[in-house]
């Protein structure tokens, strides 16, 4: 088994295909077997079966996808949850932009990179959110969708933002009920009942601890500055 540190957890899993190997390389680490916290055992026969069910994906893509899902399930046991989001760091804080595929979350975060100083992408598709000593952190993971944009780092979470297209750029704070509904649409609920309950518990805690917003935006360069300033203004008003 290959060994990695992902979201601060000493992780081990088998790597057969080039895709998973390439995506995981920046997370490689050296530690003893006794130190392993997350161990993933995905059998080749399981991936073969999934390939037959969904032949539009290559075998390597299936290996990559199901390793991600297995990691997510195990991460829940360590107070971590993954969100389908593009996560950008600015001035040492993480901002997560989540939306259904095709909405433009990656486009928006790249506007931040192009138009705001001190920014970088932590993960463009599936960052891991971990609760450590009462504080939430966004972590890069090898699992970053088609773009493969991620770095092996973490930053404290500043805001979670749900995004939709609009003609104007405007931000509003979401109610708790709105935030829960949107969050659960953009994470994976495990089939295991105990883990599903853990996911709900962590989502509830996260959404109480971290401000959550709705951003309507166009894709103009001004959208980056206006969204950042709008988020920060609303956070300041809360405090």
N, C-alpha and C positions, 0 to 999 in steps of 0.2 A: 504494500500500500504506500502511496505517496503521502507526504505530510505537509500540512499548510497551517498558517494562522490566518483565520478569516473572522472578521468582526471580533477580534480578540480571543477567539476560541481555537485551541489546538485541535486540529481536524485532520482526519486521515480518510482517504478513499482511493479506490482503484482507478487508474486512468488507462484506457485502452486506445482511444482515438486521438487524433492530432488536435481536434478542436478543443476538447477539454484540457488537454495538456498545454496548449498555447495560452488559453485564457487563464489558466491557473498559475502560470509560471511566476508571476510577481508576488505570489502569496506563499511560495515554498519556504519551509522552515525546517530546522533540525531540532528534534526533541525525542525523548525516550518513549517507548510504547506505554510505559506507566503513566505518562503525562497526558495521553490522548483524552480529550473531553468529548469530542464528537467523532464517531466512527461510522462511516457509511458503507454498507455492503449491498451494492446493486448488482445482481447476477446478470451475466451475459444473456441468459435465456429470457429474462424479464425484458431487456432492451429489444431482443429479437422479436418478442411478442408485440411490443409496442410499435415496432417498425412495421409489422404486418397490419396492425390496426390503422396506422397513419403512414402510409407509404409515401406521402408527399414530402415527408421529412427524411433526411439521410440518417443512417445509423449513428453517425457521430453527433448529429443534432439531437437525436433522442437521448444519447448518453449524457450530453450536456444539460438538456432540459430536466431529465429525471434526477440527475445528481443535484441540480438546483433545488428541486422540490423536496428531495430527501434531506438536504442540508437545512432547508427552512423548517421542516417538521422537527428536527432535532434542536434547532436554535431556540424554538419555543421553550424547551426545557431549561434554557439558560437566560430566560427573560429577554428574548430577542424576537422581533417580528419583521417580516419583509414587506415592503410596499412597492407596488408598481408605480414608479416615479422616476423623474430625472432630478438628481440631487446636485445642487451647485453650492459651493462654499464661497462666502464673501467675508473678508475681514475676520476669518477664523470661525465663522458660524455657518451652519448648514441650513439651507432652504430647500424644501422638497416640493416639487411641482408634479401633481398627479392628475391623470385624466385617462379616458379610454384611448386606446391606440389610434393614431391618426389625427388626434386633436391638435397637436403641435407643442407638446410639453418640451420635447428636445429642441425644437426651433426656438422656443422662448428662452430656455436656459442658455442656448448659444448666443442669443441677443445679450444676455448678461455678460458672457465672456467677452463679447466684442465691444460692449459699450460701458461697462462698469469696471472700475479698478479692483485689483486684489481679489479676483475670482478664479475658480477652477472647478471642473466637474469632479465630483466624488464617484458617482455612479449614474449612468444614463438610463437605467431600466429597473434594477432591483437592489437598491441599497438596503442594508440591514440596520434596523433601529434597535439599539440595545439600551437597557436600563441598568445603569451602573452607579451605585451609591446614591440613588435617588435622582439621578440626572440622565436625560436621554441623549444618546449620541447616534449620529448617522455614520455608517461605515461603508467603505468600498467593499465590493465582493467580486469574485470572478464572473458573476452572473449578471451580464449587462446587455442582454439582447443582441440585436444585430450590429449595433455600432461598436461594441467592445470598448466603450469609453469608461474607464474606471481606474482608480488609484487605490493602493493599499494604505488607506489612512482613515482617520475618523475626526469628527468635529461635533461639538454640541449643537443640538437642534434648536434653531431659532423659530421656525414656523413651518407648518404644513399648509400647502396651498393647492386647492383644487381649481383647475383651469378650464375655461371654455372660451370659444371664439366670440368676439364681439367687435363692433365698429369702434367703440371707445375703450380706453383703458381705465378700469375702475375696480376697486377692491372693497370687499365688505367682510365683516366678521361673521362666521357661521354659528348658528345655534348648535347646542350639543346634539340634538336629534338629527339635524342636517349633516353634521360632521360624521357621526357614526355611520349613517347610511352610505355616505360617499366613500368613507374609508373601507368599509367591508366589501364594497364593490371592487376595490383595487388591491385586495390582498387575497391570499389563498386560504380557504378554510379546510383544515385537514379532515379526513374521513374519521379518524380516531376521535371518539367523544371527549376523552380527557384532554387531548391536545387542542381540540376545537374550543373547549371551555377556557383553556389557557390563552388561546388567541383572542378570545372575546375579553378576557380579563386584562390582557396587555393593551388591547386597543382602547378599552375604556380608560385605563390609567393614562395612556399617552394623550388622549384627546382632552383629558382634564388638566394635564400638566403643560401642554404645548398649545399656543394659539393657532387656530385653524381658520383659513380664509377662503373665500371664493374670489377668483380673479377672472374678470372678463377682459380680454385683450385682443388687440390686432397684432400683426406681426411687423410693425414698424420699429425702427431702432429706438424710438421714444418709449416703447412699451417696457423696456428693461428699466429705465430710470423711473418711470411713473409707477410701475408695479413695486419696485424696491421702496420708493419713498412712501407709497401708500401703505405698504405693510408696516414699515417702521413707524409711521404716524399713528396707525391704529394700535400698535404695541405700546407706544408711548402713552396714548390716551388711556389704555387699560391700567397702566402703572401710575 
